[in-house]
Amino acid sequence: MYGWIWRHLPGNAWVRALISLVLALIVVYILFQYVFPWAEPLLPFNDVTVDNGMAAVR
C-alpha cells in the first residue's frame, strides 16, 4: 500500500517525502479531532473494577 502511494505522488524523493509527511499529519489530525472523540463513549476506559485498596489495609 505504501509503495503504491509513493509511486503515485508527484515530484522527486524530497517532494514525495514532504507530501507523505503532510498526508500523515492530516491523518493524525482527523483521528484526534473526529474519530477518537466519536469512539471514546463506546470504549470501556471508565469502567474501573479495581478499588483503591487503601481501605483494606487498615
N, CA, C and O atoms as a MOPAC input file, in Angstrom:
PM7 MOZYME 1SCF
protein

 N      0.81900 1    -1.18100 1     0.00000 1
 C      0.00000 1     0.00000 1     0.00000 1
 C      0.86900 1     1.25200 1     0.00000 1
 O      0.61100 1     2.18400 1    -0.76200 1
 N      1.90700 1     1.28200 1     0.85700 1
 C      2.74900 1     2.47600 1     0.91000 1
 C      3.54000 1     2.65400 1    -0.37000 1
 O      3.78000 1     3.78100 1    -0.80300 1
 N      3.94600 1     1.55600 1    -0.97500 1
 C      4.63700 1     1.64100 1    -2.25900 1
 C      3.74300 1     2.21600 1    -3.33200 1
 O      4.19200 1     3.00900 1    -4.16000 1
 N      2.48700 1     1.82400 1    -3.32600 1
 C      1.54300 1     2.34400 1    -4.31600 1
 C      1.37400 1     3.85200 1    -4.12900 1
 O      1.37000 1     4.60800 1    -5.10100 1
 N      1.23300 1     4.28300 1    -2.87200 1
 C      1.09200 1     5.72200 1    -2.60400 1
 C      2.36000 1     6.45600 1    -3.04200 1
 O      2.27600 1     7.51000 1    -3.67300 1
 N      3.53300 1     5.90900 1    -2.71400 1
 C      4.80100 1     6.54600 1    -3.06700 1
 C      4.95400 1     6.68700 1    -4.57700 1
 O      5.40600 1     7.72400 1    -5.06300 1
 N      4.58300 1     5.66100 1    -5.31100 1
 C      4.71200 1     5.72000 1    -6.77600 1
 C      3.75500 1     6.71600 1    -7.40500 1
 O      4.04500 1     7.23500 1    -8.48300 1
 N      2.63700 1     6.99700 1    -6.78000 1
 C      1.64600 1     7.88700 1    -7.37100 1
 C      1.77800 1     9.34400 1    -6.92200 1
 O      1.04700 1    10.20800 1    -7.40600 1
 N      2.69200 1     9.61800 1    -6.01200 1
 C      2.93400 1    11.00900 1    -5.62000 1
 C      3.81300 1    11.69700 1    -6.65700 1
 O      4.71400 1    11.07000 1    -7.21500 1
 N      3.56300 1    12.97900 1    -6.92000 1
 C      4.38000 1    13.69300 1    -7.91000 1
 C      5.70700 1    14.16100 1    -7.31700 1
 O      5.84800 1    14.27000 1    -6.09900 1
 N      6.66800 1    14.43400 1    -8.18200 1
 C      7.92600 1    15.03600 1    -7.76600 1
 C      9.02900 1    14.04300 1    -7.49600 1
 O      8.87200 1    12.83500 1    -7.67400 1
 N     10.16300 1    14.59200 1    -7.05500 1
 C     11.30600 1    13.73800 1    -6.73200 1
 C     11.14600 1    13.18900 1    -5.30700 1
 O     10.08900 1    13.34700 1    -4.69500 1
 N     12.18500 1    12.55300 1    -4.78900 1
 C     12.09000 1    11.89000 1    -3.48500 1
 C     11.83000 1    12.89100 1    -2.35500 1
 O     11.06600 1    12.59100 1    -1.43700 1
 N     12.45100 1    14.07600 1    -2.40500 1
 C     12.24800 1    15.06000 1    -1.34200 1
 C     10.82700 1    15.59700 1    -1.34600 1
 O     10.23100 1    15.77900 1    -0.28500 1
 N     10.28300 1    15.85100 1    -2.52100 1
 C      8.90200 1    16.34400 1    -2.61300 1
 C      7.93700 1    15.25700 1    -2.15800 1
 O      6.97200 1    15.53800 1    -1.44700 1
 N      8.19100 1    14.03100 1    -2.55900 1
 C      7.34600 1    12.91200 1    -2.12800 1
 C      7.39800 1    12.73700 1    -0.61200 1
 O      6.37300 1    12.47700 1     0.01700 1
 N      8.58300 1    12.87900 1    -0.02600 1
 C      8.71200 1    12.75800 1     1.42300 1
 C      7.93200 1    13.86800 1     2.12700 1
 O      7.26300 1    13.61600 1     3.12900 1
 N      8.01400 1    15.07900 1     1.61400 1
 C      7.27300 1    16.19900 1     2.20300 1
 C      5.76900 1    15.98100 1     2.08000 1
 O      5.03000 1    16.21400 1     3.03700 1
 N      5.31400 1    15.54000 1     0.92500 1
 C      3.88900 1    15.27200 1     0.73100 1
 C      3.44300 1    14.13200 1     1.64200 1
 O      2.34900 1    14.18600 1     2.20400 1
 N      4.27000 1    13.10800 1     1.79300 1
 C      3.94000 1    11.99100 1     2.68100 1
 C      3.81300 1    12.45600 1     4.12800 1
 O      2.90700 1    12.02900 1     4.84400 1
 N      4.71400 1    13.32300 1     4.55200 1
 C      4.65600 1    13.86900 1     5.90700 1
 C      3.38100 1    14.67500 1     6.11900 1
 O      2.72300 1    14.54000 1     7.15100 1
 N      3.03500 1    15.50300 1     5.15500 1
 C      1.81200 1    16.30400 1     5.25600 1
 C      0.58800 1    15.39500 1     5.28900 1
 O     -0.33200 1    15.63900 1     6.06900 1
 N      0.55700 1    14.36300 1     4.46800 1
 C     -0.56700 1    13.42600 1     4.47900 1
 C     -0.67900 1    12.70200 1     5.81500 1
 O     -1.78200 1    12.50600 1     6.32500 1
 N      0.44700 1    12.30700 1     6.38000 1
 C      0.43100 1    11.63300 1     7.68500 1
 C     -0.08400 1    12.57900 1     8.76800 1
 O     -0.85800 1    12.16500 1     9.63100 1
 N      0.33500 1    13.83100 1     8.73300 1
 C     -0.15100 1    14.81100 1     9.71400 1
 C     -1.64800 1    15.06000 1     9.57000 1
 O     -2.34600 1    15.25000 1    10.56600 1
 N     -2.14000 1    15.06000 1     8.34400 1
 C     -3.57500 1    15.22400 1     8.11700 1
 C     -4.34700 1    14.04400 1     8.69700 1
 O     -5.39800 1    14.22900 1     9.31100 1
 N     -3.83600 1    12.84400 1     8.50600 1
 C     -4.49800 1    11.65000 1     9.04700 1
 C     -4.51700 1    11.70500 1    10.57700 1
 O     -5.54200 1    11.40600 1    11.19100 1
 N     -3.41000 1    12.07800 1    11.19100 1
 C     -3.35400 1    12.18000 1    12.65800 1
 C     -4.33000 1    13.24600 1    13.14800 1
 O     -5.01600 1    13.03500 1    14.14800 1
 N     -4.40400 1    14.37200 1    12.47000 1
 C     -5.33400 1    15.44000 1    12.84600 1
 C     -6.77800 1    14.94800 1    12.78400 1
 O     -7.55400 1    15.18500 1    13.70900 1
 N     -7.13500 1    14.27200 1    11.70900 1
 C     -8.50100 1    13.75800 1    11.56000 1
 C     -8.81400 1    12.74400 1    12.65600 1
 O     -9.91600 1    12.74000 1    13.20500 1
 N     -7.84800 1    11.88400 1    12.97400 1
 C     -8.07400 1    10.91000 1    14.03300 1
 C     -8.32500 1    11.59000 1    15.37600 1
 O     -9.27600 1    11.24000 1    16.07400 1
 N     -7.49300 1    12.54900 1    15.74300 1
 C     -7.63100 1    13.19800 1    17.04600 1
 C     -8.83600 1    14.12600 1    17.13100 1
 O     -9.41200 1    14.27500 1    18.20800 1
 N     -9.22900 1    14.74600 1    16.04000 1
 C    -10.31700 1    15.70700 1    16.08000 1
 C    -11.69500 1    15.07200 1    15.90100 1
 O    -12.67800 1    15.57100 1    16.45000 1
 N    -11.78000 1    13.98500 1    15.14700 1
 C    -13.08000 1    13.43700 1    14.80200 1
 C    -13.27700 1    11.97700 1    15.22000 1
 O    -14.30000 1    11.64400 1    15.82000 1
 N    -12.33600 1    11.12300 1    14.91900 1
 C    -12.53000 1     9.68900 1    15.14600 1
 C    -12.43500 1     9.33700 1    16.62600 1
 O    -13.33200 1     8.67800 1    17.15200 1
 N    -11.38700 1     9.75100 1    17.30400 1
 C    -11.22300 1     9.40400 1    18.71400 1
 C    -12.32900 1     9.99400 1    19.60100 1
 O    -12.84600 1     9.27500 1    20.45600 1
 N    -12.71500 1    11.26800 1    19.43900 1
 C    -13.83400 1    11.76800 1    20.25500 1
 C    -15.14500 1    11.02000 1    19.98200 1
 O    -15.94500 1    10.82400 1    20.89600 1
 N    -15.36400 1    10.60900 1    18.75100 1
 C    -16.56300 1     9.84600 1    18.43500 1
 C    -16.52100 1     8.46900 1    19.09700 1
 O    -17.54500 1     7.99300 1    19.58600 1
 N    -15.36600 1     7.82800 1    19.12100 1
 C    -15.24800 1     6.46900 1    19.63600 1
 C    -15.10200 1     6.41600 1    21.15400 1
 O    -15.31500 1     5.35600 1    21.74100 1
 N    -14.75100 1     7.50600 1    21.80100 1
 C    -14.49800 1     7.48700 1    23.24500 1
 C    -15.68100 1     6.98200 1    24.06600 1
 O    -15.46300 1     6.16200 1    24.95800 1
 N    -16.91700 1     7.41400 1    23.82500 1
 C    -18.02600 1     6.88600 1    24.62900 1
 C    -18.26600 1     5.39000 1    24.40700 1
 O    -18.87300 1     4.73500 1    25.25400 1
 N    -17.81600 1     4.86100 1    23.32200 1
 C    -18.02000 1     3.45100 1    23.01500 1
 C    -16.98900 1     2.54000 1    23.66900 1
 O    -17.17500 1     1.32400 1    23.70700 1
 N    -15.90600 1     3.11400 1    24.18300 1
 C    -14.82100 1     2.32000 1    24.75600 1
 C    -14.95500 1     2.26700 1    26.27700 1
 O    -15.40800 1     3.23400 1    26.88900 1
 N    -14.56800 1     1.15200 1    26.89100 1
 C    -14.78500 1     0.96800 1    28.33300 1
 C    -13.65500 1     1.48400 1    29.22200 1
 O    -13.30300 1     0.81300 1    30.19300 1
 N    -13.07500 1     2.64400 1    28.93100 1
 C    -11.95900 1     3.14400 1    29.71800 1
 C    -12.37600 1     3.59600 1    31.11000 1
 O    -11.55100 1     3.58400 1    32.02300 1
 N    -13.60400 1     3.98700 1    31.29800 1
 C    -14.05500 1     4.47700 1    32.59800 1
 C    -14.71900 1     3.40100 1    33.44300 1
 O    -15.18500 1     3.69000 1    34.54500 1
 N    -14.77500 1     2.16900 1    32.95500 1
 C    -15.36400 1     1.06600 1    33.70900 1
 C    -14.28600 1     0.43200 1    34.58100 1
 O    -13.70400 1    -0.59000 1    34.21500 1
 N    -14.02400 1     1.03500 1    35.72800 1
 C    -12.97800 1     0.56400 1    36.62100 1
 C    -13.56300 1    -0.48400 1    37.55500 1
 O    -14.60900 1    -0.26100 1    38.16700 1
 N    -12.89300 1    -1.62400 1    37.66800 1
 C    -13.38100 1    -2.69600 1    38.54100 1
 C    -12.46500 1    -2.92000 1    39.73500 1
 O    -12.71400 1    -3.82900 1    40.52800 1
 N    -11.42700 1    -2.13200 1    39.88600 1
 C    -10.48500 1    -2.28500 1    40.98500 1
 C    -10.66300 1    -1.12800 1    41.95300 1
 O    -10.69800 1     0.03100 1    41.54000 1
 N    -10.77600 1    -1.43800 1    43.24100 1
 C    -10.88400 1    -0.39000 1    44.26300 1
 C     -9.51300 1     0.20500 1    44.54200 1
 O     -8.49200 1    -0.27100 1    44.04700 1
 N     -9.51900 1     1.26400 1    45.35300 1
 C     -8.27900 1     1.92800 1    45.71200 1
 C     -7.37400 1     1.01000 1    46.52000 1
 O     -6.15300 1     1.05700 1    46.36300 1
 N     -7.94100 1     0.18700 1    47.36800 1
 C     -7.16000 1    -0.75000 1    48.15000 1
 C     -6.70000 1    -0.21700 1    49.48400 1
 O     -6.24400 1    -0.99900 1    50.31900 1
 N     -6.79700 1     1.06800 1    49.72500 1
 C     -6.32600 1     1.64700 1    50.98000 1
 C     -7.24200 1     1.26300 1    52.15300 1
 O     -6.77300 1     1.15700 1    53.28600 1
 N     -8.52400 1     1.05800 1    51.90000 1
 C     -9.44000 1     0.70500 1    52.98100 1
 C     -9.17100 1    -0.70300 1    53.49300 1
 O     -9.43300 1    -0.98400 1    54.66300 1
 N     -8.66400 1    -1.58500 1    52.66400 1
 C     -8.41800 1    -2.95500 1    53.06600 1
 C     -7.14900 1    -3.07600 1    53.91300 1
 O     -6.97300 1    -4.08600 1    54.59500 1
 N     -6.26500 1    -2.08400 1    53.89100 1
 C     -5.00700 1    -2.14100 1    54.62700 1
 C     -5.25400 1    -1.96500 1    56.12200 1
 O     -4.54000 1    -2.56000 1    56.92900 1
 N     -6.22300 1    -1.18300 1    56.50500 1
 C     -6.47800 1    -0.88900 1    57.92000 1
 C     -6.91000 1    -2.06900 1    58.64400 1
 O     -7.16600 1    -1.99600 1    59.84600 1

